[in-house]
Amino acid sequence: MLVCVCSCSKRHVSEVQSFFNSGVNKCQAGDYNGAIADFTKAIEANTNFPDAYIRRGEAKSYLHDYAGAIADDDAAIRLKPDDFYSYYIRGTAKLNMGDYNGAVADEMKTLQLNPQYQHAYAIRGMAKFNLRDYAGAIADQTKVIQFNPGADAYMIRASAELAFKNYDAAFQDFNKVIQFNPRNAAAFYERGRIEAVRINYAGAVSDFDNAIQLNPKYAEAFDARGRIKHNVKKYDEAIANFNSAIALNPSLASAYRNRGDTKLAKLDYAGAVADETKAVQLNPNYVEAYAARGDAKFHLNDDAGAIEDEAKAIALNSNYAPAYFVRGEAQYRQRNYPATIADMNKAGELHLQDAKIYDYRGLAEDCLKDYRSATADFSKAIDMDSNNPAYHAHRAKTRIAIGDFDEAIADCSAAIDLNPKEVSAFNFRGNAKRLSKDFNGAISDFNQAMAIDSNDATALANRGLVKACMKDINGALGDSSKAVAINPQNAIAFENLGIVQNSAGQFDSALENFRKALQLDSLLDTSRLRVWMLRSRLGVTDDASKELSDYMKSLSGAAASDWTTQIGNFLTGTTGEEEFLNSVKADTSKMQKMKSCQAFYFAGMKHLLAGDKEGAATLLKKSIGSGEKGCMEYVSATAELAALKK
């Protein structure tokens, strides 16, 4: 900040030489080089003339020779150490050189010698502001205002209040600045920033308009106005403003960052990456730009790039909540579910108010089989945003896992009411209806899902399971086979095809499809259990047991003690049959009957694989006796028992 304080008025009317008088006159006329020449002659005539040093220092300040000004003030102070004005002029030069501590010290000395010298408070207040001593700046500028209210003092005080986020006080001071000087573009700009924080967008735009009218080259005002246009979703107008800001100042990093954010909102993810990259090139410590670029990369399916950028943002500011959220999103898509939960936890701890935090955490917990925690998180998401159909559908999925079929159906119906084209809700409701033995209702839901999306392989594969429950094996095989053809990347489609083929006695094909399912999603436990049975059927039980045991050892948290893990422990011999079946008998959950159906089926299969057909038949009959016709183990038990009778 350039501060010129050459008063160059006569302070001493005693005998002064003609050179000094001439220098004063030239200084007042703006001929600073001529003034310096005259003051130099005066000093040459009398090297002990302190006023000549002071005046020459003032003239040098006008020519931005602050080092020369300080040298002259040093000489004046040596000659006349009790002259407050020498310290004042030197402090002003130090302020202009960026020596803010030195400026504060000199102005303190000025005020010790002359406590009523208001200009020293002004300069000291400016220096304190630059030292981020905002309280000190406010106190000093308040003192100036008490002496002589003016635009400059109000401007500095307002800026310090703004740094403290004392928006009301700052707003009033900027009003004062504008009253004193209605052509102060910076005051309109700063007041507009406050209006933006207050979400008074109309007021903010009006102030930015005024700032730009007063200063058509005010790049920051274009940038700020663009941000308001972005906030009210006038994206094209926002980009036009950012373009203007960049044209005026190609080094304005915030304009690139803000334009990138708007491109992100317009789904121009590649454009957003380009702009945020430019922003971090201009400012390598730009936290928000790294975070925004990571968000754009996430939408471009560049999860590794997203994680890297969000990690950089977090390294720069460990309290930047949005970076944790986006990194958590990318971690989820990378199936790093513990990392997803950790990032969403941190985003929540940092008070990011977004229902998606709980939704993503719930999705990760669901994948880790912590169904009750997942259900609780989906409920929190719904509490925050009850109009999001996906949250209702996600909660339905976890409620199915814990046997709350009626509640799951209600959640899906709520999702469909909110969005009649919510395909996942039809799929989950169809699954809940199948498990509730409402096969016709399930078929109807899967048909509706396919009516919305004819390429929905999941709905087609799920319908195949229902047909298997209805003993339409050919129809089941047809649906399941078509599902994997429609989407060869759908793990559920391959698993469901494997289940149907297993029940149809097509063991080699079933094993192949369970393997494909696991290649696509290694956490599909049904496929793992069925692989064990089919490999054991081929006579490689030991290898099958080692494969299944190694997988179960890799599990942690809720998944390590989940029901399917208990089945795996029984199949591999870790848990005995009596203990296994007694644990099911003692189960008091809503899933008890279904667990019983599954437990007797797997126990029967172990007997069958060991050559004990009679024992197998007894246990398979008990599986069927559970009455859980919507359970696929019921279907498989029925098929195996029929094969034994041949």
C-alpha positions, 0 to 999 in steps of 0.5 A: 500500500502506497502512503504518501504523506509529504505535507511539505508545509512550513513547520519552522519559520525561523531562519531557513535558507533559500534552498530549503524554502525553494525545496518546500515550494517545489515539493508543494508543486509536485516537482519532487526531483527539484525539491530533492535537489534543493534540500540536498543543497540545503544539507550541503550548506548545513549538515546539521539541518534536521528539517532538510533531511525530513523534507528530502525524505518526504520527497523521496517517498513520493518517488517511491525511494523508501530506502532513501527516505528512511536514510534521511529520517535516520539522519534527522533522528540522530540530529533531533531525537525528540522530533515526533515527525521524523519517526512518523515519516520513517514509519510511513516509509517502512509501511510502504516497504512492507516492514510492518513491525518497524512501522508499528515501532516508529509510530509508537514512538511518534505517539509517545512524543505526540499522543494527539497526532492522529496520522500516526494512529492511521499508519500504525493501524494500517501496519497492524492490519497487515500484521493481522493484528485486527483488534489493534487495527480496529483500535487505532482506526477508531482513534483516527475516527474520533479525531477526524472521521474519514473514508480511509479510517473507516475502510481499514476498520471495516476490513479488519472487522471483516477479517473477524467476521464481524459482518454487521460492524464491517457493513456499517463502516463500508456504508460510511466509506461510501457516504464519504466517497460514493466513487469508492469501488473497493467499498462497494466490492467489500460490502457486496462480499458481506451481502453474499455471506448474508445470502442477500444475493440481490444486494451483493449483485447491486454492489458488485455492479456499482464496483464494476461501473466505477472501475470497469477493470475490477477483475475481483468484482467480476469474479465475485459477481460470477460467484453469486450468479453461480449460487443462483444457478445462472451458470452461463452468466456466471461463466461470462463473469469469470471469463471477464475476470480472467481476461482482466487478470489472467493470474487471478486464481480464484476466477479459474477455481470458481469457473471450474466449480460452475463447469462442474455444476454444468457437468463439464467435468473435463472443463472443470479439471482444466480450470482447477488445474490452472488455479493450483498452478497459480496457487499451489496451496489452493485447498478448494481448487484441489478439492474441486478438481478431485470432485470433477475427477470422481465424476470422470471415474478417475477414482485414483486421481480424485483420491490423490487430489482430496488427499492433497487438499487435506494435507493443506487443510486437515479441517476441510470437510468437503475433501473427506466427503469426496475422497470417501465417495471415491473410496466407496467406488473402489470398494475400500469400505473401511476407508469410506466410513473413516472419511465420512466420519471425519466429514461429519465431525467437521460439521458438513451438513449433508445427508449423503454423508450418512447415505455413503456411510450406510452403503459402506456398512451394508457392504461390510454387513453391519446392517443395523448401523447401515439402517440407522445411517439411512434413517439419518439421511432420510431425516435430513432429506426425506424426499430422496428416493434413493435413501428409502431404497437403500434402507429397504435393502438393509432391512431385507438383510435383517428380515424386516420385509414389511418395513422394507416393502414400505420403504420401497413404496415410499421411494416409488411414490417419490420417484415412480421410475426408481428402478432400485426400489422396484428391485428391492421390493421384488426381493422382499416380496419373494422372501415373503413368498409373494411371488406374483407381487415380486414378478410384477415389481421386476416387470415394472423395473424392466419396463422403466429400463429394458436393460436392467440385468438385475431385475431380469436376474431377480425375476429368474430367482422368483421363477425358480421359486415357482418351479419354472426352472426353464423360465428361470434359466432363460431370464438369468441367461439373458441377464448376463448377456445384457450386462456381462459386468453384473455380478448379481446376474452371474450369481443368480444364474449360478443358483438356478443352474445349481438347482437344475443340476448344471453343476459345471456351468454353475461353478463357472458362473459363481467364479465370474460373479466373484471376479466382479464382486469378491464379497458375494458370500452366496457364490463363495458358499456355492463354490465350496459345495460344487468343488467338493462335489468334484472331489476337491473338498480340502482345496475348497475348504482352504479357499473358503477358510482363507476368505473368511480369515480376511473378513473383519468387523461385522462380516467376521461373525455374520451368518454366512461366515457361520455357514462357512465355518460349518462347511470347512469344519471349524464348527461342528454340526450340532453346534451349528444347528443349535445356534440356529435353533437358539436364534431369536431374530426375524431371520430364524426360520430362513436361517433354519432353512439354510442351515438344514440345506447346507448340513444336508449337503455335507452329508450328501457329499460325504456319501450319507444319502439317508442323513442328507435326505433327513436334513433336506426335508427339514430345510423344506419343512421350514416353509421358506419357499422364497429362500433359494436354499429351499429351492436347492433342497427341493431339487437335491431331494428330488434327485435322491429319490430317482 
